[in-house]
Amino acid sequence: MVNTLTGRPREFDEEQVLTSAMEAFWRKGYEATPLVGLTECTCMNKASLHRYKEIDMN
């Protein structure tokens, strides 16, 4: 039997998320940009960001 279940479709504009994150990194630098800053500028929660690009922002 083949598993035909799939996850929910993405409900965000990938290009906009990447642009927002890139601008945050440009403003503060990669090391100084906290995960909470990325969640605010991308309007995504931490879990979604981690799943999307496996961002490791310890």
C-alpha positions in Angstrom: 0.0 0.0 0.0 1.3 3.4 -1.0 1.0 6.3 1.5 -0.8 9.1 -0.4 -1.0 11.5 2.5 0.8 14.8 2.1 1.3 17.8 4.3 -0.6 21.0 4.1 0.3 23.3 1.2 2.4 26.3 2.1 0.5 29.3 2.9 3.2 31.9 2.5 5.1 33.6 -0.3 8.5 31.9 -0.4 10.1 34.9 -2.2 8.8 37.3 0.4 10.0 35.2 3.3 13.5 35.0 1.8 13.6 38.7 1.1 12.4 39.6 4.6 15.0 37.4 6.2 17.8 38.6 3.9 16.9 42.2 4.8 17.0 41.4 8.5 20.5 39.8 8.1 21.7 42.9 6.2 20.5 45.3 8.9 21.9 43.5 11.9 24.2 40.8 10.6 23.7 37.1 10.7 25.2 36.6 14.2 23.2 39.4 15.7 19.8 38.5 14.2 17.8 36.6 16.7 15.2 34.0 15.8 12.5 36.2 17.2 13.6 38.9 14.8 13.1 36.5 11.9 9.7 35.4 13.1 8.6 39.0 13.3 9.9 40.1 9.9 8.7 37.0 8.1 5.3 36.6 10.0 6.1 32.9 10.5 6.5 31.1 13.8 9.7 29.3 14.9 8.6 25.8 14.0 7.6 26.9 10.5 10.9 28.6 9.9 12.8 25.6 11.1 10.8 23.2 8.9 11.1 25.5 5.9 14.8 26.0 5.8 16.1 24.1 8.8 17.5 27.4 10.3 19.7 26.7 13.3 19.8 29.9 15.3 21.0 28.8 18.7 
